[in-house]
């Protein structure tokens, strides 16, 4: 009986530590409203909405959450630097492509849904 309880305690501790390790690497990003749109601020950079993710590529690994909300997730955009492009994903598989506000080199074929871009 003691061996079974010890085994369960070790497995529980291992599972807990693995879950904690995978979550501690996520950055907490903040959202701010700018001229009628919501931007994400992260590492002294401001990311503004560019358009729906469809057709722009795939999201990579999760890098953060917005304002502590685990359902408001931020991902890498596969093949692009997080210094220029990120993906904000919402519940129900909706996702928004965001560009760093100073990025002017837009990949061919990409068109923003916002006139101010």
Biopython code that builds the backbone (N, CA, C, O; Angstrom):
import numpy as np
from Bio.PDB.StructureBuilder import StructureBuilder

atoms = [
    (1, "UNK", "N", (0.817, -1.193, 0.000)),
    (1, "UNK", "CA", (0.000, 0.000, 0.000)),
    (1, "UNK", "C", (0.861, 1.258, 0.000)),
    (1, "UNK", "O", (0.561, 2.218, -0.709)),
    (2, "UNK", "N", (1.932, 1.254, 0.795)),
    (2, "UNK", "CA", (2.817, 2.409, 0.861)),
    (2, "UNK", "C", (3.490, 2.644, -0.491)),
    (2, "UNK", "O", (3.666, 3.790, -0.905)),
    (3, "UNK", "N", (3.864, 1.568, -1.178)),
    (3, "UNK", "CA", (4.507, 1.700, -2.485)),
    (3, "UNK", "C", (3.530, 2.305, -3.502)),
    (3, "UNK", "O", (3.928, 3.122, -4.332)),
    (4, "UNK", "N", (2.266, 1.910, -3.439)),
    (4, "UNK", "CA", (1.253, 2.437, -4.354)),
    (4, "UNK", "C", (1.037, 3.929, -4.113)),
    (4, "UNK", "O", (0.970, 4.705, -5.066)),
    (5, "UNK", "N", (0.929, 4.335, -2.850)),
    (5, "UNK", "CA", (0.749, 5.747, -2.533)),
    (5, "UNK", "C", (1.964, 6.569, -2.946)),
    (5, "UNK", "O", (1.820, 7.681, -3.453)),
    (6, "UNK", "N", (3.159, 6.025, -2.732)),
    (6, "UNK", "CA", (4.383, 6.712, -3.140)),
    (6, "UNK", "C", (4.431, 6.859, -4.659)),
    (6, "UNK", "O", (4.797, 7.916, -5.173)),
    (7, "UNK", "N", (4.061, 5.805, -5.371)),
    (7, "UNK", "CA", (4.043, 5.844, -6.834)),
    (7, "UNK", "C", (3.060, 6.910, -7.332)),
    (7, "UNK", "O", (3.385, 7.685, -8.231)),
    (8, "UNK", "N", (1.856, 6.946, -6.743)),
    (8, "UNK", "CA", (0.850, 7.932, -7.140)),
    (8, "UNK", "C", (1.349, 9.351, -6.848)),
    (8, "UNK", "O", (1.149, 10.257, -7.657)),
    (9, "UNK", "N", (1.990, 9.544, -5.705)),
    (9, "UNK", "CA", (2.513, 10.865, -5.357)),
    (9, "UNK", "C", (3.596, 11.307, -6.335)),
    (9, "UNK", "O", (3.625, 12.470, -6.736)),
    (10, "UNK", "N", (4.469, 10.414, -6.716)),
    (10, "UNK", "CA", (5.548, 10.746, -7.662)),
    (10, "UNK", "C", (4.970, 11.083, -9.033)),
    (10, "UNK", "O", (5.377, 12.066, -9.651)),
    (11, "UNK", "N", (4.035, 10.283, -9.509)),
    (11, "UNK", "CA", (3.417, 10.542, -10.823)),
    (11, "UNK", "C", (2.663, 11.868, -10.799)),
    (11, "UNK", "O", (2.738, 12.635, -11.758)),
    (12, "UNK", "N", (1.942, 12.147, -9.723)),
    (12, "UNK", "CA", (1.210, 13.413, -9.610)),
    (12, "UNK", "C", (2.153, 14.605, -9.626)),
    (12, "UNK", "O", (1.889, 15.603, -10.296)),
    (13, "UNK", "N", (3.251, 14.500, -8.889)),
    (13, "UNK", "CA", (4.235, 15.587, -8.862)),
    (13, "UNK", "C", (4.857, 15.789, -10.238)),
    (13, "UNK", "O", (5.079, 16.925, -10.658)),
    (14, "UNK", "N", (5.135, 14.709, -10.935)),
    (14, "UNK", "CA", (5.719, 14.798, -12.273)),
    (14, "UNK", "C", (4.760, 15.480, -13.247)),
    (14, "UNK", "O", (5.167, 16.356, -14.009)),
    (15, "UNK", "N", (3.502, 15.082, -13.221)),
    (15, "UNK", "CA", (2.506, 15.690, -14.113)),
    (15, "UNK", "C", (2.351, 17.175, -13.798)),
    (15, "UNK", "O", (2.306, 17.998, -14.712)),
    (16, "UNK", "N", (2.271, 17.524, -12.526)),
    (16, "UNK", "CA", (2.134, 18.917, -12.127)),
    (16, "UNK", "C", (3.328, 19.743, -12.595)),
    (16, "UNK", "O", (3.153, 20.844, -13.116)),
    (17, "UNK", "N", (4.539, 19.218, -12.412)),
    (17, "UNK", "CA", (5.729, 19.978, -12.814)),
    (17, "UNK", "C", (5.822, 20.133, -14.323)),
    (17, "UNK", "O", (6.277, 21.168, -14.809)),
    (18, "UNK", "N", (5.399, 19.120, -15.074)),
    (18, "UNK", "CA", (5.404, 19.243, -16.539)),
    (18, "UNK", "C", (4.409, 20.301, -17.000)),
    (18, "UNK", "O", (4.712, 21.077, -17.906)),
    (19, "UNK", "N", (3.249, 20.343, -16.401)),
    (19, "UNK", "CA", (2.251, 21.367, -16.760)),
    (19, "UNK", "C", (2.756, 22.756, -16.398)),
    (19, "UNK", "O", (2.593, 23.696, -17.175)),
    (20, "UNK", "N", (3.356, 22.891, -15.250)),
    (20, "UNK", "CA", (3.870, 24.187, -14.810)),
    (20, "UNK", "C", (4.998, 24.660, -15.702)),
    (20, "UNK", "O", (5.089, 25.851, -16.001)),
    (21, "UNK", "N", (5.854, 23.757, -16.132)),
    (21, "UNK", "CA", (6.979, 24.134, -17.002)),
    (21, "UNK", "C", (6.490, 24.612, -18.356)),
    (21, "UNK", "O", (7.031, 25.573, -18.903)),
    (22, "UNK", "N", (5.489, 23.968, -18.899)),
    (22, "UNK", "CA", (5.015, 24.356, -20.227)),
    (22, "UNK", "C", (4.323, 25.715, -20.198)),
    (22, "UNK", "O", (4.322, 26.412, -21.213)),
    (23, "UNK", "N", (3.734, 26.114, -19.071)),
    (23, "UNK", "CA", (3.016, 27.377, -18.997)),
    (23, "UNK", "C", (3.902, 28.538, -18.569)),
    (23, "UNK", "O", (3.600, 29.686, -18.895)),
    (24, "UNK", "N", (4.980, 28.271, -17.854)),
    (24, "UNK", "CA", (5.775, 29.383, -17.337)),
    (24, "UNK", "C", (6.536, 30.128, -18.429)),
    (24, "UNK", "O", (6.992, 31.250, -18.207)),
    (25, "UNK", "N", (6.677, 29.529, -19.585)),
    (25, "UNK", "CA", (7.404, 30.175, -20.674)),
    (25, "UNK", "C", (6.538, 31.131, -21.484)),
    (25, "UNK", "O", (7.043, 31.786, -22.396)),
    (26, "UNK", "N", (5.255, 31.226, -21.177)),
    (26, "UNK", "CA", (4.370, 32.120, -21.914)),
    (26, "UNK", "C", (4.480, 33.530, -21.358)),
    (26, "UNK", "O", (4.422, 33.736, -20.146)),
    (27, "UNK", "N", (4.640, 34.502, -22.254)),
    (27, "UNK", "CA", (4.692, 35.902, -21.845)),
    (27, "UNK", "C", (3.286, 36.434, -21.633)),
    (27, "UNK", "O", (2.352, 36.046, -22.335)),
    (28, "UNK", "N", (3.142, 37.321, -20.662)),
    (28, "UNK", "CA", (1.870, 38.009, -20.465)),
    (28, "UNK", "C", (1.952, 39.323, -21.233)),
    (28, "UNK", "O", (2.695, 40.227, -20.853)),
    (29, "UNK", "N", (1.198, 39.421, -22.298)),
    (29, "UNK", "CA", (1.181, 40.601, -23.149)),
    (29, "UNK", "C", (0.009, 41.482, -22.735)),
    (29, "UNK", "O", (-0.919, 41.018, -22.072)),
    (30, "UNK", "N", (0.050, 42.736, -23.119)),
    (30, "UNK", "CA", (-1.056, 43.618, -22.743)),
    (30, "UNK", "C", (-1.736, 44.166, -23.991)),
    (30, "UNK", "O", (-1.145, 44.256, -25.067)),
    (31, "UNK", "N", (-2.984, 44.523, -23.805)),
    (31, "UNK", "CA", (-3.762, 45.073, -24.905)),
    (31, "UNK", "C", (-4.062, 46.527, -24.598)),
    (31, "UNK", "O", (-4.347, 46.889, -23.456)),
    (32, "UNK", "N", (-3.995, 47.365, -25.639)),
    (32, "UNK", "CA", (-4.373, 48.767, -25.473)),
    (32, "UNK", "C", (-5.193, 49.192, -26.678)),
    (32, "UNK", "O", (-5.034, 48.660, -27.776)),
    (33, "UNK", "N", (-6.066, 50.150, -26.458)),
    (33, "UNK", "CA", (-6.914, 50.657, -27.531)),
    (33, "UNK", "C", (-6.245, 51.880, -28.131)),
    (33, "UNK", "O", (-5.857, 52.807, -27.421)),
    (34, "UNK", "N", (-6.115, 51.865, -29.469)),
    (34, "UNK", "CA", (-5.474, 52.966, -30.207)),
    (34, "UNK", "C", (-6.365, 53.346, -31.381)),
    (34, "UNK", "O", (-6.584, 52.530, -32.276)),
    (35, "UNK", "N", (-6.867, 54.534, -31.392)),
    (35, "UNK", "CA", (-7.650, 55.046, -32.527)),
    (35, "UNK", "C", (-8.726, 54.078, -33.011)),
    (35, "UNK", "O", (-8.915, 53.913, -34.217)),
    (36, "UNK", "N", (-9.423, 53.445, -32.092)),
    (36, "UNK", "CA", (-10.539, 52.586, -32.464)),
    (36, "UNK", "C", (-10.193, 51.138, -32.719)),
    (36, "UNK", "O", (-11.081, 50.374, -33.099)),
    (37, "UNK", "N", (-8.973, 50.720, -32.537)),
    (37, "UNK", "CA", (-8.619, 49.315, -32.688)),
    (37, "UNK", "C", (-7.823, 48.876, -31.462)),
    (37, "UNK", "O", (-7.240, 49.698, -30.756)),
    (38, "UNK", "N", (-7.810, 47.570, -31.224)),
    (38, "UNK", "CA", (-7.079, 47.018, -30.091)),
    (38, "UNK", "C", (-5.724, 46.514, -30.569)),
    (38, "UNK", "O", (-5.643, 45.712, -31.499)),
    (39, "UNK", "N", (-4.675, 46.982, -29.936)),
    (39, "UNK", "CA", (-3.308, 46.564, -30.268)),
    (39, "UNK", "C", (-2.758, 45.736, -29.110)),
    (39, "UNK", "O", (-3.259, 45.808, -27.987)),
    (40, "UNK", "N", (-1.727, 44.951, -29.397)),
    (40, "UNK", "CA", (-1.025, 44.195, -28.364)),
    (40, "UNK", "C", (0.337, 44.828, -28.166)),
    (40, "UNK", "O", (1.044, 45.124, -29.129)),
    (41, "UNK", "N", (0.698, 45.032, -26.911)),
    (41, "UNK", "CA", (2.008, 45.576, -26.565)),
    (41, "UNK", "C", (2.810, 44.458, -25.909)),
    (41, "UNK", "O", (2.351, 43.807, -24.970)),
    (42, "UNK", "N", (4.040, 44.247, -26.436)),
    (42, "UNK", "CA", (4.892, 43.165, -25.945)),
    (42, "UNK", "C", (6.344, 43.542, -26.195)),
    (42, "UNK", "O", (6.717, 43.875, -27.320)),
    (43, "UNK", "N", (7.155, 43.491, -25.161)),
    (43, "UNK", "CA", (8.584, 43.789, -25.281)),
    (43, "UNK", "C", (8.837, 45.133, -25.975)),
    (43, "UNK", "O", (9.657, 45.211, -26.890)),
    (44, "UNK", "N", (8.153, 46.164, -25.554)),
    (44, "UNK", "CA", (8.301, 47.510, -26.110)),
    (44, "UNK", "C", (7.941, 47.608, -27.587)),
    (44, "UNK", "O", (8.368, 48.541, -28.268)),
    (45, "UNK", "N", (7.162, 46.656, -28.085)),
    (45, "UNK", "CA", (6.683, 46.692, -29.468)),
    (45, "UNK", "C", (5.167, 46.728, -29.440)),
    (45, "UNK", "O", (4.539, 46.176, -28.537)),
    (46, "UNK", "N", (4.578, 47.386, -30.444)),
    (46, "UNK", "CA", (3.127, 47.454, -30.558)),
    (46, "UNK", "C", (2.715, 46.739, -31.840)),
    (46, "UNK", "O", (3.217, 47.037, -32.924)),
    (47, "UNK", "N", (1.793, 45.790, -31.696)),
    (47, "UNK", "CA", (1.308, 44.994, -32.825)),
    (47, "UNK", "C", (-0.132, 45.401, -33.111)),
    (47, "UNK", "O", (-0.977, 45.397, -32.216)),
    (48, "UNK", "N", (-0.405, 45.751, -34.367)),
    (48, "UNK", "CA", (-1.725, 46.226, -34.763)),
    (48, "UNK", "C", (-2.404, 45.191, -35.663)),
    (48, "UNK", "O", (-1.724, 44.440, -36.364)),
    (49, "UNK", "N", (-3.734, 45.147, -35.648)),
    (49, "UNK", "CA", (-4.452, 44.175, -36.487)),
    (49, "UNK", "C", (-4.136, 44.387, -37.966)),
    (49, "UNK", "O", (-4.056, 45.518, -38.447)),
    (50, "UNK", "N", (-3.959, 43.269, -38.675)),
    (50, "UNK", "CA", (-3.722, 43.318, -40.110)),
    (50, "UNK", "C", (-4.864, 42.648, -40.869)),
    (50, "UNK", "O", (-5.308, 43.157, -41.898)),
    (51, "UNK", "N", (-5.336, 41.517, -40.368)),
    (51, "UNK", "CA", (-6.433, 40.824, -41.029)),
    (51, "UNK", "C", (-6.606, 39.427, -40.471)),
    (51, "UNK", "O", (-5.808, 38.971, -39.652)),
    (52, "UNK", "N", (-7.648, 38.753, -40.917)),
    (52, "UNK", "CA", (-7.888, 37.374, -40.504)),
    (52, "UNK", "C", (-6.722, 36.506, -40.957)),
    (52, "UNK", "O", (-6.089, 36.792, -41.974)),
    (53, "UNK", "N", (-6.443, 35.469, -40.222)),
    (53, "UNK", "CA", (-5.280, 34.633, -40.514)),
    (53, "UNK", "C", (-5.416, 33.831, -41.800)),
    (53, "UNK", "O", (-4.405, 33.548, -42.443)),
    (54, "UNK", "N", (-6.593, 33.465, -42.186)),
    (54, "UNK", "CA", (-6.790, 32.607, -43.354)),
    (54, "UNK", "C", (-5.992, 33.095, -44.553)),
    (54, "UNK", "O", (-6.082, 34.263, -44.933)),
    (55, "UNK", "N", (-5.217, 32.208, -45.144)),
    (55, "UNK", "CA", (-4.464, 32.534, -46.343)),
    (55, "UNK", "C", (-3.084, 33.113, -46.093)),
    (55, "UNK", "O", (-2.321, 33.285, -47.043)),
    (56, "UNK", "N", (-2.734, 33.420, -44.854)),
    (56, "UNK", "CA", (-1.434, 34.021, -44.570)),
    (56, "UNK", "C", (-0.416, 33.024, -44.052)),
    (56, "UNK", "O", (0.766, 33.355, -43.960)),
    (57, "UNK", "N", (-0.825, 31.841, -43.718)),
    (57, "UNK", "CA", (0.112, 30.855, -43.189)),
    (57, "UNK", "C", (-0.437, 30.212, -41.940)),
    (57, "UNK", "O", (-1.606, 30.367, -41.585)),
    (58, "UNK", "N", (0.438, 29.494, -41.292)),
    (58, "UNK", "CA", (0.031, 28.764, -40.098)),
    (58, "UNK", "C", (0.616, 29.400, -38.855)),
    (58, "UNK", "O", (1.685, 30.010, -38.883)),
    (59, "UNK", "N", (-0.108, 29.241, -37.772)),
    (59, "UNK", "CA", (0.462, 29.726, -36.528)),
    (59, "UNK", "C", (1.437, 28.682, -35.999)),
    (59, "UNK", "O", (1.254, 27.478, -36.179)),
    (60, "UNK", "N", (2.467, 29.178, -35.346)),
    (60, "UNK", "CA", (3.478, 28.306, -34.763)),
    (60, "UNK", "C", (3.172, 28.045, -33.304)),
    (60, "UNK", "O", (2.015, 27.870, -32.922)),
    (61, "UNK", "N", (4.215, 28.018, -32.489)),
    (61, "UNK", "CA", (4.017, 27.714, -31.074)),
    (61, "UNK", "C", (3.450, 28.924, -30.340)),
    (61, "UNK", "O", (3.652, 30.075, -30.730)),
    (62, "UNK", "N", (2.737, 28.618, -29.268)),
    (62, "UNK", "CA", (2.164, 29.683, -28.453)),
    (62, "UNK", "C", (3.279, 30.385, -27.698)),
    (62, "UNK", "O", (4.145, 29.739, -27.109)),
    (63, "UNK", "N", (3.252, 31.734, -27.721)),
    (63, "UNK", "CA", (4.290, 32.514, -27.054)),
    (63, "UNK", "C", (3.744, 33.360, -25.912)),
    (63, "UNK", "O", (4.521, 33.871, -25.106)),
    (64, "UNK", "N", (2.420, 33.520, -25.822)),
    (64, "UNK", "CA", (1.896, 34.357, -24.757)),
    (64, "UNK", "C", (0.391, 34.325, -24.637)),
    (64, "UNK", "O", (-0.314, 33.657, -25.394)),
    (65, "UNK", "N", (-0.080, 35.087, -23.636)),
    (65, "UNK", "CA", (-1.501, 35.331, -23.436)),
    (65, "UNK", "C", (-1.679, 36.835, -23.233)),
    (65, "UNK", "O", (-0.729, 37.540, -22.894)),
    (66, "UNK", "N", (-2.894, 37.314, -23.443)),
    (66, "UNK", "CA", (-3.154, 38.749, -23.354)),
    (66, "UNK", "C", (-3.859, 39.072, -22.038)),
    (66, "UNK", "O", (-4.906, 38.509, -21.719)),
    (67, "UNK", "N", (-3.268, 39.981, -21.294)),
    (67, "UNK", "CA", (-3.830, 40.461, -20.030)),
    (67, "UNK", "C", (-4.243, 39.334, -19.082)),
    (67, "UNK", "O", (-5.260, 39.434, -18.396)),
    (68, "UNK", "N", (-3.450, 38.266, -19.049)),
    (68, "UNK", "CA", (-3.700, 37.161, -18.133)),
    (68, "UNK", "C", (-4.849, 36.252, -18.512)),
    (68, "UNK", "O", (-5.187, 35.344, -17.752)),
    (69, "UNK", "N", (-5.461, 36.469, -19.667)),
    (69, "UNK", "CA", (-6.602, 35.659, -20.109)),
    (69, "UNK", "C", (-6.096, 34.460, -20.902)),
    (69, "UNK", "O", (-5.634, 34.618, -22.032)),
    (70, "UNK", "N", (-6.179, 33.267, -20.326)),
    (70, "UNK", "CA", (-5.653, 32.065, -20.990)),
    (70, "UNK", "C", (-6.389, 31.735, -22.293)),
    (70, "UNK", "O", (-5.872, 30.974, -23.111)),
    (71, "UNK", "N", (-7.582, 32.294, -22.498)),
    (71, "UNK", "CA", (-8.322, 32.063, -23.741)),
    (71, "UNK", "C", (-7.935, 33.039, -24.852)),
    (71, "UNK", "O", (-8.312, 32.838, -26.006)),
    (72, "UNK", "N", (-7.196, 34.079, -24.522)),
    (72, "UNK", "CA", (-6.730, 35.073, -25.505)),
    (72, "UNK", "C", (-5.252, 34.791, -25.738)),
    (72, "UNK", "O", (-4.383, 35.362, -25.079)),
    (73, "UNK", "N", (-4.985, 33.903, -26.683)),
    (73, "UNK", "CA", (-3.640, 33.353, -26.887)),
    (73, "UNK", "C", (-2.907, 34.038, -28.033)),
    (73, "UNK", "O", (-3.521, 34.501, -28.994)),
    (74, "UNK", "N", (-1.580, 34.093, -27.914)),
    (74, "UNK", "CA", (-0.739, 34.681, -28.961)),
    (74, "UNK", "C", (0.274, 33.634, -29.410)),
    (74, "UNK", "O", (0.895, 32.951, -28.597)),
    (75, "UNK", "N", (0.421, 33.530, -30.728)),
    (75, "UNK", "CA", (1.290, 32.535, -31.340)),
    (75, "UNK", "C", (2.294, 33.197, -32.279)),
    (75, "UNK", "O", (2.120, 34.341, -32.700)),
    (76, "UNK", "N", (3.342, 32.453, -32.593)),
    (76, "UNK", "CA", (4.244, 32.827, -33.687)),
    (76, "UNK", "C", (3.482, 32.631, -34.989)),
    (76, "UNK", "O", (2.515, 31.870, -35.035)),
    (77, "UNK", "N", (3.909, 33.306, -36.040)),
    (77, "UNK", "CA", (3.441, 33.017, -37.390)),
    (77, "UNK", "C", (4.567, 32.244, -38.055)),
    (77, "UNK", "O", (5.660, 32.779, -38.240)),
    (78, "UNK", "N", (4.315, 30.993, -38.416)),
    (78, "UNK", "CA", (5.368, 30.138, -38.973)),
    (78, "UNK", "C", (6.047, 30.812, -40.158)),
    (78, "UNK", "O", (5.397, 31.308, -41.079)),
    (79, "UNK", "N", (7.378, 30.813, -40.103)),
    (79, "UNK", "CA", (8.164, 31.359, -41.201)),
    (79, "UNK", "C", (8.457, 32.851, -41.093)),
    (79, "UNK", "O", (9.117, 33.415, -41.967)),
    (80, "UNK", "N", (7.975, 33.499, -40.031)),
    (80, "UNK", "CA", (8.167, 34.940, -39.880)),
    (80, "UNK", "C", (8.654, 35.255, -38.471)),
    (80, "UNK", "O", (8.379, 34.513, -37.528)),
    (81, "UNK", "N", (9.368, 36.342, -38.337)),
    (81, "UNK", "CA", (9.907, 36.767, -37.055)),
    (81, "UNK", "C", (8.800, 37.330, -36.165)),
    (81, "UNK", "O", (7.917, 38.046, -36.638)),
    (82, "UNK", "N", (8.853, 37.001, -34.868)),
    (82, "UNK", "CA", (7.893, 37.579, -33.920)),
    (82, "UNK", "C", (8.154, 39.064, -33.717)),
    (82, "UNK", "O", (7.328, 39.758, -33.124)),
    (83, "UNK", "N", (9.274, 39.555, -34.193)),
    (83, "UNK", "CA", (9.540, 40.994, -34.146)),
    (83, "UNK", "C", (8.692, 41.741, -35.170)),
    (83, "UNK", "O", (8.566, 42.964, -35.096)),
    (84, "UNK", "N", (8.105, 41.008, -36.134)),
    (84, "UNK", "CA", (7.316, 41.637, -37.190)),
    (84, "UNK", "C", (5.856, 41.184, -37.224)),
    (84, "UNK", "O", (4.964, 42.004, -37.445)),
    (85, "UNK", "N", (5.598, 39.886, -37.006)),
    (85, "UNK", "CA", (4.248, 39.341, -37.151)),
    (85, "UNK", "C", (3.934, 38.391, -36.001)),
    (85, "UNK", "O", (4.784, 37.599, -35.594)),
    (86, "UNK", "N", (2.707, 38.472, -35.478)),
    (86, "UNK", "CA", (2.210, 37.519, -34.493)),
    (86, "UNK", "C", (0.762, 37.191, -34.825)),
    (86, "UNK", "O", (0.133, 37.861, -35.644)),
    (87, "UNK", "N", (0.243, 36.154, -34.181)),
    (87, "UNK", "CA", (-1.141, 35.724, -34.387)),
    (87, "UNK", "C", (-1.851, 35.736, -33.044)),
    (87, "UNK", "O", (-1.379, 35.141, -32.075)),
    (88, "UNK", "N", (-2.979, 36.413, -32.994)),
    (88, "UNK", "CA", (-3.815, 36.418, -31.800)),
    (88, "UNK", "C", (-4.978, 35.477, -32.062)),
    (88, "UNK", "O", (-5.743, 35.672, -33.006)),
    (89, "UNK", "N", (-5.110, 34.450, -31.220)),
    (89, "UNK", "CA", (-6.162, 33.454, -31.404)),
    (89, "UNK", "C", (-7.186, 33.574, -30.285)),
    (89, "UNK", "O", (-6.843, 33.773, -29.120)),
    (90, "UNK", "N", (-8.427, 33.450, -30.664)),
    (90, "UNK", "CA", (-9.543, 33.568, -29.738)),
    (90, "UNK", "C", (-10.260, 32.225, -29.658)),
    (90, "UNK", "O", (-9.996, 31.343, -30.475)),
    (91, "UNK", "N", (-11.161, 32.049, -28.690)),
    (91, "UNK", "CA", (-11.950, 30.810, -28.652)),
    (91, "UNK", "C", (-12.711, 30.615, -29.972)),
    (91, "UNK", "O", (-12.960, 31.575, -30.702)),
    (92, "UNK", "N", (-13.061, 29.409, -30.255)),
    (92, "UNK", "CA", (-13.822, 29.027, -31.458)),
    (92, "UNK", "C", (-12.993, 29.184, -32.729)),
    (92, "UNK", "O", (-13.544, 29.443, -33.798)),
    (93, "UNK", "N", (-11.669, 29.029, -32.621)),
    (93, "UNK", "CA", (-10.750, 29.002, -33.765)),
    (93, "UNK", "C", (-10.716, 30.273, -34.606)),
    (93, "UNK", "O", (-10.338, 30.211, -35.776)),
    (94, "UNK", "N", (-11.087, 31.394, -34.067)),
    (94, "UNK", "CA", (-10.927, 32.669, -34.768)),
    (94, "UNK", "C", (-9.502, 33.165, -34.501)),
    (94, "UNK", "O", (-9.005, 33.062, -33.379)),
    (95, "UNK", "N", (-8.858, 33.698, -35.526)),
    (95, "UNK", "CA", (-7.482, 34.177, -35.357)),
    (95, "UNK", "C", (-7.254, 35.440, -36.175)),
    (95, "UNK", "O", (-7.790, 35.593, -37.273)),
    (96, "UNK", "N", (-6.444, 36.351, -35.615)),
    (96, "UNK", "CA", (-6.130, 37.624, -36.246)),
    (96, "UNK", "C", (-4.625, 37.729, -36.437)),
    (96, "UNK", "O", (-3.855, 37.453, -35.517)),
    (97, "UNK", "N", (-4.215, 38.124, -37.616)),
    (97, "UNK", "CA", (-2.814, 38.395, -37.901)),
    (97, "UNK", "C", (-2.512, 39.828, -37.483)),
    (97, "UNK", "O", (-3.248, 40.748, -37.838)),
    (98, "UNK", "N", (-1.435, 40.018, -36.732)),
    (98, "UNK", "CA", (-1.028, 41.357, -36.308)),
    (98, "UNK", "C", (0.388, 41.624, -36.779)),
    (98, "UNK", "O", (1.236, 40.732, -36.767)),
    (99, "UNK", "N", (0.639, 42.860, -37.194)),
    (99, "UNK", "CA", (1.986, 43.257, -37.608)),
    (99, "UNK", "C", (2.525, 44.266, -36.611)),
    (99, "UNK", "O", (1.767, 45.036, -36.021)),
    (100, "UNK", "N", (3.819, 44.258, -36.428)),
    (100, "UNK", "CA", (4.438, 45.273, -35.587)),
    (100, "UNK", "C", (4.226, 46.596, -36.297)),
    (100, "UNK", "O", (4.377, 46.668, -37.517)),
    (101, "UNK", "N", (3.885, 47.626, -35.576)),
    (101, "UNK", "CA", (3.415, 48.883, -36.156)),
    (101, "UNK", "C", (4.406, 49.517, -37.132)),
    (101, "UNK", "O", (3.991, 50.260, -38.022)),
    (102, "UNK", "N", (5.695, 49.244, -36.988)),
    (102, "UNK", "CA", (6.705, 49.847, -37.860)),
    (102, "UNK", "C", (7.053, 49.008, -39.085)),
    (102, "UNK", "O", (7.867, 49.435, -39.904)),
    (103, "UNK", "N", (6.462, 47.835, -39.231)),
    (103, "UNK", "CA", (6.750, 46.968, -40.380)),
    (103, "UNK", "C", (6.122, 47.561, -41.632)),
    (103, "UNK", "O", (4.921, 47.831, -41.669)),
    (104, "UNK", "N", (6.933, 47.757, -42.645)),
    (104, "UNK", "CA", (6.436, 48.283, -43.922)),
    (104, "UNK", "C", (6.638, 47.294, -45.066)),
    (104, "UNK", "O", (6.047, 47.459, -46.134)),
    (105, "UNK", "N", (7.464, 46.271, -44.859)),
    (105, "UNK", "CA", (7.726, 45.256, -45.885)),
    (105, "UNK", "C", (6.683, 44.156, -45.762)),
    (105, "UNK", "O", (6.842, 43.222, -44.977)),
    (106, "UNK", "N", (5.617, 44.272, -46.542)),
    (106, "UNK", "CA", (4.503, 43.325, -46.504)),
    (106, "UNK", "C", (4.726, 42.256, -47.571)),
    (106, "UNK", "O", (4.974, 42.592, -48.729)),
    (107, "UNK", "N", (4.642, 40.974, -47.207)),
    (107, "UNK", "CA", (4.814, 39.910, -48.205)),
    (107, "UNK", "C", (3.838, 40.052, -49.370)),
    (107, "UNK", "O", (2.700, 40.489, -49.197)),
    (108, "UNK", "N", (4.303, 39.675, -50.557)),
    (108, "UNK", "CA", (3.469, 39.737, -51.759)),
    (108, "UNK", "C", (2.183, 38.939, -51.564)),
    (108, "UNK", "O", (2.198, 37.839, -51.012)),
    (109, "UNK", "N", (1.085, 39.502, -52.020)),
    (109, "UNK", "CA", (-0.203, 38.832, -51.966)),
    (109, "UNK", "C", (-0.980, 39.065, -50.685)),
    (109, "UNK", "O", (-2.146, 38.682, -50.593)),
    (110, "UNK", "N", (-0.356, 39.683, -49.697)),
    (110, "UNK", "CA", (-1.058, 39.960, -48.444)),
    (110, "UNK", "C", (-1.752, 41.305, -48.552)),
    (110, "UNK", "O", (-1.156, 42.285, -48.998)),
    (111, "UNK", "N", (-3.000, 41.352, -48.147)),
    (111, "UNK", "CA", (-3.764, 42.595, -48.187)),
    (111, "UNK", "C", (-4.479, 42.769, -46.854)),
    (111, "UNK", "O", (-5.157, 41.859, -46.377)),
    (112, "UNK", "N", (-4.323, 43.925, -46.269)),
    (112, "UNK", "CA", (-4.942, 44.200, -44.981)),
    (112, "UNK", "C", (-6.436, 44.439, -45.138)),
    (112, "UNK", "O", (-6.905, 44.907, -46.175)),
    (113, "UNK", "N", (-7.164, 44.110, -44.091)),
    (113, "UNK", "CA", (-8.593, 44.378, -44.052)),
    (113, "UNK", "C", (-8.878, 45.775, -43.523)),
    (113, "UNK", "O", (-10.038, 46.172, -43.412)),
    (114, "UNK", "N", (-7.833, 46.520, -43.198)),
    (114, "UNK", "CA", (-7.996, 47.832, -42.593)),
    (114, "UNK", "C", (-7.344, 48.885, -43.479)),
    (114, "UNK", "O", (-6.192, 48.719, -43.880)),
    (115, "UNK", "N", (-8.054, 49.964, -43.791)),
    (115, "UNK", "CA", (-7.546, 51.007, -44.659)),
    (115, "UNK", "C", (-6.304, 51.696, -44.093)),
    (115, "UNK", "O", (-5.433, 52.120, -44.851)),
    (116, "UNK", "N", (-6.220, 51.808, -42.785)),
    (116, "UNK", "CA", (-5.091, 52.524, -42.175)),
    (116, "UNK", "C", (-3.795, 51.743, -42.247)),
    (116, "UNK", "O", (-2.740, 52.294, -41.931)),
    (117, "UNK", "N", (-3.832, 50.466, -42.656)),
    (117, "UNK", "CA", (-2.598, 49.694, -42.769)),
    (117, "UNK", "C", (-1.866, 50.137, -44.007)),
    (117, "UNK", "O", (-0.790, 49.620, -44.307)),
]
sb = StructureBuilder()
sb.init_structure("model")
sb.init_model(0)
sb.init_chain("A")
sb.init_seg("    ")
for serial, (resi, resn, name, xyz) in enumerate(atoms, 1):
    if name == "N":
        sb.init_residue(resn, " ", resi, " ")
    sb.init_atom(name, np.array(xyz, "f"), 0.0, 1.0, " ", f" {name:<3s}", serial, name[0])
structure = sb.get_structure()
